[in-house]
Amino acid sequence: MSDAAQPTAAEVRAAAEAVKTALDRHLAAVERRSGEEDPAVYDAFNELAAAAEAYDELLYDRYDEVTPFEIPGEDTLPPYTGPEEPSALSVLIRRDYAVAEPQRLMAQARRVEAADEEGAGAETADTVHGALGLLFGEFEPDEIASRHKEFGLEEGDSTLWVTAADETAEPGEWLEAPFEQVDPQRVVCRFDVSAVFDEEFDDDLDDGDEGEGDGDLPELDEDLDTDLDTDLDEDGEPARLEADR
């Protein structure tokens, strides 16, 4: 980070004071809580976590130091306050992708365009945004998710929220801002997918593997070599493997 972008010492000090204030508020909320799911405690917890995270970032940017505290992620939901027997629900889905291979993406869009006799013209598939419009218009999101590599895409984080409602919305009621008024306290369940979880799992494996030897690896390599040697075509050349779809 450049010197011009670094926070000042006063900003770091102010962030530290904000943590102290949030800590006092959290303790006061805990002392006054009315039950196990007191919303005041939940709010104070989130304020403390946000203040601590801001301080940690400023401390690192200014002094290249960190705090000994681990800021918990949003892996839990607030207390559910929706109807006990929902008569309607909404399913909110977000999937992130990186355009890893633009040429592959546009090539797939050109195939779709060529098969469509009423296509808008070859120039539509010759831009990334045009190709994305064609592919997402042709394929269901679930199919794109399962075949993303074919389309030159790389998966990022994804999440699915199921929220409860008192009644079904009127047609067209929320189309202009579909995700603007999501109430976390009406989320019945959620399912998250992220590389962060894979990293945590790998860390656990690394911790569990300490002290273990690698004596079985050479034998595994021999098995793999044997398997590959048997996959030959009729000319004696290694057979070409089909890519996963």
N, C-alpha and C positions, 0 to 999 in steps of 0.2 A: 504494500500500500504506500502511496506517495505521502510525503510529509504534509502536503496541502490537504490531503483527504483525512489525515489522522484527527481523531477527536482531541480536544484540549484536556489538560489536566483538570480544569474546572468541570468539564462535562463528565469526566469519569467520577469525580467527587460527588457531583449531583446525582449520578446514577446510583452510587453507593448509598447516599442518603435516602433515595427512593426505595431501595431494598429494605433499609431499616424501618421506614414508615410502613411499608407493605407487610413486613414481618410483625410489627406491633398490631396492625389491623387484623391480620390473620389470627393471631393469638386471642385477641379480643372477641372475634367472631366465634372461635372454638369455645371459649369460656361461656359465651352466651347462647350457644346453639340449642335449638329446640328439639332436635332429633338427629338420627344418623344421616339423614339426607337434607339437612338444612341448607337452603339455597344461598344464604348469607356466607356460610363457610365455603361453599363451592366457589362463589364469586371472589372471596378473599384469597382462596387458593390460587385461582387463575391470575389475579393481580400480582401476587407474590411471585409466581412462576415467570410472568412476563417481565417484572422488574429485575429479577435475578438474571434472566437471559440477556436483557439489555445491558446490564452491568458487566456480565461476562464478556460480551462482544466488545464493548468499549475498552475494557481492561486489556483484552488481547490486542486490539488495534493500537492502543497507545503504548503499552508496556510489554507486549508479547508475553503476557502472563494469563493464567486461567484460575478459576475458582475450583475448590474441591467438590462442588455440588453438581449433581447430575440433574438437569432440568427434565422432568417427565414429559413425554409427548402426549398428544391428545388421543390416547388409546382407550379412554373410557368415556362414556356418555354421561351427560347430566341426568339428574333424576327425571324419569318419564312422567309427564303431566298430561298426556293425551287421553283420549277416551279409553275406557277399559275394554269396550267391544267396538272397535272401529268399524264404521260402515263404508269407509272408502280409504284408499291409500295411494301414495305416490312413490314411484321408484326413481331415484335420482342416481345417475351413473356418470362418472367421469373417468375417461381413459386418456392418458398422455402418451404421445408417440414422438420420436425423433425421426426426421426424414433422413435416414442413413444413406440411402442410395437413390438420389433424385432421378437418375437415368432409368433405373429399373421401374420406379414409380410411373414415369411418363410413358415407358414402353407398355406397361400393363394398361394404362389409360388409352393408349392408341389402339390396342387390341379391342377394348370395349367399344371405342368409337368406330372402328372399322366394321364391327359386327352390327352396329346400329345404322340402319339405312337412313334414319332421320337425324343423324348426328349433326352437331353444330359446325363441323368443319375441323380439319386436321389441326389447325392452330390452337384449338382449345386444349389439347393434350400436350402441347409443347411448352407449357409453363407448369410449375409445381402446383400453384393454386388452382389452375384449371384442371390438372390431373386429379387433384384431391377431390374436387367437386364431382368429376365424372365417377370416380371409384366409390365415393360414399353415396352417390346417387344410385349406383348400380347394385352395390352389395349391402347386406345388412351389417350393422356394426359388429354383431357377434361373429360373422364370417370374416370380416376384416381382422378382428382380434385373433382368430384362429389361424389366419393365413398372412399375418402381417409381414413376415419375411419375404413372401412372394411379391409384396407391393413395395419393397424397399423401405419398410418402416421398422423402427426399433422400439420395443415396449418400454414405457416409463411406469410411473405409479398409476394405480387405478383404485377406485373406491365405488361402492354401491351402498346407498342408504335407502331403507324402507321407512317411510314416514306415514303416520296415521292421520286421518282427517275425519271431521264430523260428517261431511257430505262431499259428494263428487263436485268438482268445480264445473262451472258453466263452460260450454264450448268456446274456445278462444279467449277465456278469461285471463290466463297467465302467459300467453304465448310471447308477449313482448318482453317479459322479464321472468323467465321460467324458474330461475334459481335465486331470486331476490329475497323471498320471504320464507326461507327455510327455518323452521323452529327446531333447534337441536333437542329440545325437550319432548318433541313428538316423534323422535326417531325410535322405531321399534327395534331395529337391528341394523348393523352395518358390517361390511366386509371389505377389508383393505388389502391391497397387494402392493408391495414396495420392495425395492432392492435393499432397503435399510434392514428389513427383517432377515434377508439372506445373509447380510454382513454380520448381524448379531448371531445367527446360527453358526456361521463359520468361526466366529470368535469362540463360541462354546465348544466347537469341535477341536479347535486348536488347544484350548485349555485342557480338554480331556485326553488329548493325544500326547501330552508331555510325558517323556520318559519311555514312550513306546518305540520299538525299533521298526525298521523298514524292511525286515528280512523277507517279507512275502512279495515285495514289488517285482523283483526279477522274474519270479515264477509267473506272475500275472502278465508281464511283458512277453514271456515265451508263449503263453496261451494266446495272446492277441496276435503274435506273429503267425502262429499255426493257423488260426482262423482266417487271417488275411490271405495266407498262401493257398488256401483251398478255394477261394472265390475267384476262379479263373474262367474266362470265356473260352469259346471253342478254338481260338487262335493261341491260347496259352497266355493271354494278357490278363492282367487283373480286371475283374468285372467292374463296371461302373455302377456305383451305388445310387439308388434313387434318393433324392432330397426329401426330407420330411415336409409334409404339407400341413 
